[in-house]
Structures are given as C-alpha cells and as structure tokens.
Amino acid sequence: MRICITRSERHSYSETFIRDQIAGISKLADVYTIHSGRLPERKEDGSLLAPWFFWLLHKIIRGVSGKRNNHFGNYGVKKYFSENKIEVVLANYGLSAAHLMPICRDLNIPLLVIFHGHDATDKRLLKEYAVQYKALFAYASSTIVVSQDMRKKIVELGADPARVQVVPCGVDVFKFSPSTTLKEKRYLAVGRFVNKKGPLFTIKAFHEVWKKHPDARLIMVGGYKGLYEACAALTNSLLMDYAVEFPGILKQEEIRLLMGNTCAFVQHSVTAANGDMEGTPVSILEAAASGLPIVSTLHGGIQDAVIHGTTGFLVKEGDVIEMAAYMIKLLEEPELAISMGQKGRSHMEAHYDQVKQIRKLYELAVEGIKNNIQN
C-alpha cells in the first residue's frame, strides 16, 4: 500500500503523536509525507511540491486579494500523488482534508481524515469551512475522531455516523515505566500555554493546595508563548515563585523522568471562548501510562481517558476548589495515588496502546482502497 500522510507542520513539539503515527504506519506500508500549510506545500525533505514560481504567484495573489487560491497548490499536490502512485491519503486535521478532497476526488484516490481538536470545535473555522466540510464528509472513506465527545460534534456537523470512527492517538506503553514507590510532593502539567489547556486554572487550584502544604511543588512544562507571561505573573502575585517551576520545552526523556517522581498529573482543560476544545491530550495518556493518577476536567476525550474515581478525578470546568481538593487528597493519601496510577496504566494498555491504534488506521486505509476498487 502506498499511502500519503499529511500534516500542517513538519516539526511541531506538540505533535509527537503525528510523528509516531507516521513511524508506526511506515512499518506496515510504503509511506509518503507532505506538510506545511492547510494545503501542504512541501515534501518531507522541505522542497516545494510545485515549481517555486507557482508558489510565489500563490503568495502574491493571496497577499493582494486576501483570499486563498489553491490553483497552484493543487497542481503540486496532484503531481506528487500521481508521480508516487499514491493509493490512499491520510490527512491529519479536517482543514487540510477539506483542501485535499477535490484533488483526491479528481484522481479517484480514497481519503481518510483525522480530526484532532480545534478543527472540530473552533467556531470561526467551522463557519468558514461549513460547505467544504459537508463535501468532505460525503467523499471521505472514513472520518476519524479521537474521542466519543468529538464524534458527537462531527455528526452534528453533518457526518454520517456509520462512517465516523473513534481512534485515539494512543501511547507507546513500553516507553513509560510506572513506579510503585512513594513520590515527592510534586504535581506535573505538560502542554502549551493556551486557553483550552487552562493553565491559569491549574495554578489557582495549586495555590489552594500550597496554602495547606507549603512544601508542595508544581512543574509546568511548555514553551514560553501564549499565556506563559500571564501564568508567571499570576504565580508571582500569589507569592509562589519558588513553588511553581516553568522549565520550558523538555525532551520526552526528561518528561518521563519527571513523571517517575511525581505524585499526580494535573491539567484543567476548558472550552475556550472561540469554542476550541481538546481532542485527547497525549500528555494525559503518557502520564497514565507512567502510573500517575490524573486530576483534570470533564472535557473532550479526557472523559474517555480518565475514569473518575478509579484512575483519577475529573471536575467541572472552572471548578478550581474541587480540583484542589482532589489534588490534596492524592497528596495526603499516597497509597490511593499509587493504586489509581496502576489502574490508569492498565486502562492505557487495554484501550490506548499506540500499536493497536495505528493498526486501526492502517486497516481503515486498506478498507478505503478496497471499497474504492469495488466502486
């Protein structure tokens, strides 16, 4: 099988799940990748899909008109698909799939689309792509989502329920080793400092913990962008500078080490003002695979990944007091934290194993080719 996997960026630190997806499917099929932009502009090596003057004309026309013109981009993608005899396309993100759909239709190539989060929830984008999404749903051989909550939203947008598949990103459970030893009084949060991940709520909840346990610590891993300055300012105003650490972006191995000596993973995900929501946060899956109990919110795919009262605790969005209460409970009852963490690890092995999830994507691609031949 010759499959082309697309993504909007080549190297995004927050999209390790797509790199894992490409590596996993590469073990099962001949994989080609293109990237950069909603309609991908570049090959894996960074070279342009279309001649450079086509690319330049596209930029000039868009700069003058303010509107997207896919004529030149379509030429490059079509040429790439044809030259490499692509049999099926797996598009990460609904926006990219919407732009790729006319190309796949013209070439009679089956298309699978994976919605990950903002592409299924951002109000402005949903309005902008309303017509294109309906055409996409009609053509795509499979519309894939990462949570049950997102499945409901995609069906509401017009997708055929029979063709919507739930396939979470998954986690490589062999990369994470749960520890049964008692941990330090430390909480860990990993993710971009953006509204939907609710970092300010997490800090406010930790402040309630810190007032009762001044020796507790919070580590927030993520790039120094977005809401970082606001988070640092809030921490300072609450006089917790020494209790909250912002180490920036860390390598996966460094994060694994932190997870090995942390009492709980915390993330107060919320629905942003523009409607943007989480899919299924990979950092939560990795923490659970590491044997950490999770304290988070009743939000998106987190509700599937965390079993309330069994593998962690989930609170209503914005309820920092209840979140703090559960954080304190895990700190004061370390044996409960260990027990929940063990159950969380088992939940990941049974339902979120990365190899199994990637195999599902591969099988959907094979099915798409088969159905395309029969039709």
N, C-alpha and C positions, 0 to 999 in steps of 0.2 A: 504494500500500500504506500502510495506517495501522497503524503499529507503536508499541507502548508499551515503552520500555526502563526497567527498574527498577534501582535501586541502593540500598544500605543507608544511604549518606550522600550529601549534595549536594556538599559541598566538602571532600574529604579530599586533603591534599597528596600522599599516596602513591598516589592513584588517578587520575593523569592519563590512564592508559590507558582508563578508562571515559569520561572527558570526550572523548577523541579518538574513541572508538567512537561516541559519540552524534553528534559533529560529522560524522564520516565517513558514517554511515548517513543523516544528515539531507540529504546531497547526493543520495541515491538514493530516499528515501521520505519520507512525512509522519510525523515522529517526535514522540511524546508521552513525557514522562518523569515518573515519580513516585519518591519517595525517603523516607528516614528510617525506619529500623527493618527488622526481618526481614520483616514485612508492612508495606509502605510506607504512611505516614500522610499524606504531603504531596505537593502538586502542585509543579511546577517553581518557581513563584513563592513557595513556602513556605506557602501557605494549606492548611488541613486538607482532606482528601478527604471526611471525614464531618463532620456538624454538631459544633460544639465540645462540646456536652453529651454526645454519643456518645463522643467522645474522652475526656472527663473520667470518664464512667462506666467505660470500659475501664480507665483508670488506677486508679480506686478499687477495682474488682473484683480487678484483678491485685495491688494492694497488700495487700488483705485476704486473698485466697486464696493468693497466692504463685504462682498458675498463670496461664498465658497464656490469654486468652479472645478469640477472633478474631471473635466475632459482630458487634460494632460496626465493627471494621476492615473486615471483609468487605463490609459494607453500603457503605462509602465507596468501596472499590475497584471493586465491581460497578457502582455508579452512574457512576463515572468512565469505566470501559470502555464502558458502554452509551451514555452521552451522547456520547462521542467516536467511537463506531462503530469501536472497536479491532478489527483483523482478526487480529493476532498479537502475542504478548507475548514479549519477550526479557528474561529475568531474569538479572541478574548475581548470582552466588552461589547455591549449592544450597539454603541455608537459606531465602532469600526465595522461591525457586521452589517449595519444599515447601509454604509457606503460600499461595502464589498458585494452586497447582494446583487445589484444589477450586473456586475462583472461575472459573478458565478452563474447567474441566470443565462447570460449571453453565451457563456462557454459550456453550459449544461454541467456544471460542477456542483455536487451537493455541498451545502453549507451548514455547519453547526455553530451556534453562537452560545457563549457563556456570559451571563450577566453576573457581575460581581458585587455591585452595591449602588454607587451613585448613578450608574447608567439605568437603574430601575426605579430610582426614587427621587432624583433631583427634579423639582417642579419645572424649572425653566427648560431643562433638557427634554423632559417628557413632552412639553408643549411644542418645543422646536422640532422634535422627531416623531410626533404623533403619526403622521401619514407614513413616514418611512418605516416606523416600527410595525405598522399593520401589514405593509408589504413584506417586511422581513419575516414576520410570524407566518405568513401564508407560504413563503418559499422555503424557509429553513427546514431541514430534515429533522433536526432536534433543537429545541430551545432549552438550554441548560441553566439552572439556577443553583445557588449554593446553600439555600435554606428553604424550609417549608414556608416561612413568612414571606420570602421573596417570591415563591411560587404563586401565592395568593395575589400578590401585586401584579405579576406578569399576566396572569389570567384575567385580572381586572382590566388590563391594558388591551386585551383582545386576543391573547394567545390561546390556541386550542389546548385545553387541559390534557388531552391524550398525548400531546407532543411535547409537553413540558416535563423535563427530567430533573430531579434533585440530585446533584452530585457535589458535595462539599469538597473543598480543596484537599483536605486530608493532611496528615502529618506523618513524617518518617519516624515511626515509634522507636526504631533502632538507634536513632541519633540522641535520644534522651533517656537518661538513666535515673529513675526515681530513687530517692534516698529515704530511708525509714528513720534516720537519726533526727533528733530534735534540732530545729533550725533557729537562727538568730531572730531577734525581734525586728524583722525587716520585711517590708512589702515591696513588690516589684510591679511596675507598669511599663509596658513596651508598646510604642506606637507613635505615629505622627502627632504633633500638637495641633490638631484640627478640632473643629466644633463637635463633630459626631463622636469623637472618642472621649469627649467630656473631661479633659484633664483638670480643669478648674474645679469641677465637682469632686474629682478624686482627691485633690489637695484639701478641699474643705472637709471631706469626710475624714481624711487622715488627721486634720487638726483636732477633731473631736477625740480621736484615738490618742494623739500626742498629749493632750491635756491630762489624760488619765495615766498614760505610760510615756513619760518624757524621754525614756531611753529607746523608744521605738524609732524606726527609720523608714523612709520611703525613697526608693530609687525610681526615677522616671527616665527611661531610655528613649531617645528620639532626637531628630535633627533640630537645630536651633532656628526654626522657622515657625510661621503661623502664630499660634498662641503661646509660644515659648516665653516671650517677653512678659506677657500678662501672667503666666504661671510663676515666673521668677519674682515678679512684683508682688503677687499675692503671698507667696511664701515669705517674702521679706516683711510685708505688712503684718503677717501673723507671727513674726519673730521666730520663724522656723528654719532660718537659713542653714543651720548646722544639721538639721534633722531631715532635710529633703535634698537629694543629690540629683543633678542633671548631667550625666556623663556624656551626653550627645549620642551619636550613632555608634553602636558597637557591633563587632563581628558576631556571627552566630555562636561561635565557640565561647566568646566572652559572656554572651547572654545565657548559654547553657550552664556556665559556672555559677552565675548569679542565681539561676533557678535552683541549683543544687543546695543553696544555703539561704533560702527564703521561706518565710512561714506561709505566705499566700500571694496569689497574683490578683491584682486589682485593676479594674477598668470600668469607668462609669459612662458607658456609651449612651448617647441620646440622639434623638432625631433633630437635626439642625433646622434652622429657620427656613432654609430653602427646600426642606424635605429630605435632604441627603441622609442616608442611613448606612449602617454596616451591612456587609454580607454575612460572612462567618469569619471573624478575626483569627488569622493564623496564629498570632501570638498567644491567644487563649488556648488553642489546640496544643501548641507546643508546651505551654505551662502545665496543662492537664497531663500530657504525656510524660512530663517530668515529675509527676506525682504531687503537684501543687493543688490545693483547693482554690477555687475561683470565687471572688466576690465581684459581681458585675450587675447588669441590669436586665430587665425583661425587654430585650431589644433584639430584633432581627434574628440571625442564626445563632446568637448566643443562647437563646432559649432551647435550641436543639443540642448544643454542645455541652451545656451545663445542666445537670439535673438538680434542681433546687432541693436542698436538704440532704442530698446524697453525695454529690461531687463538689458542691459549693453552695453559694447562696446568691439569689437574684432579687433585686429590689426594683421598685418603680423608678422610672427616670426622674432624676432631680431629688430623690429622697436620700440626702447625704447622712441624715441622722440614723436611718435604718442601716445604711451601708456601713457606717462607723460601728454600729452595734455588732454587726456580724464580723467585722474586722477584729474587734476587741475579743469576741467570743473565740475566734480561732487562735488569737494570741494567748489567751488565758487557758485554753483547752488544747494544748499541743497534740495530745493523743487523738482528739477529734480531727484536727487538721491533717494528721498523718493518715488516718482512716479514710477521710474524704479524698485525699490525694491518691491513695491506692485505688479507690473506686473510680476516680477520674481517669487514671491510667487504663484501667480495664475498659472503660467506656470508649476511649480513643482506639484501643486495639480492636474492639468489636465493630465500631461504626465509622471510624475516621482514618483507618490505615491508608496511607498515601498510595501504596502499591495497588490496593483494591480500587481506590477511586480513579486512579489513572487508567486501570484496566477497563473500567466502565466507560471512560471517554473513548478509549480505543475501540471498544465493541460498538459504541454508538456511531463511530466513524465508519466502521466496516458495514454496519447496517445501512447507513446512509448511501454508501456506494452500491450495495446490493439492491436497495429499493430503486435507486436511480437507473440501474441497468434494466430492471424489470419493467419500469415505466417507459 
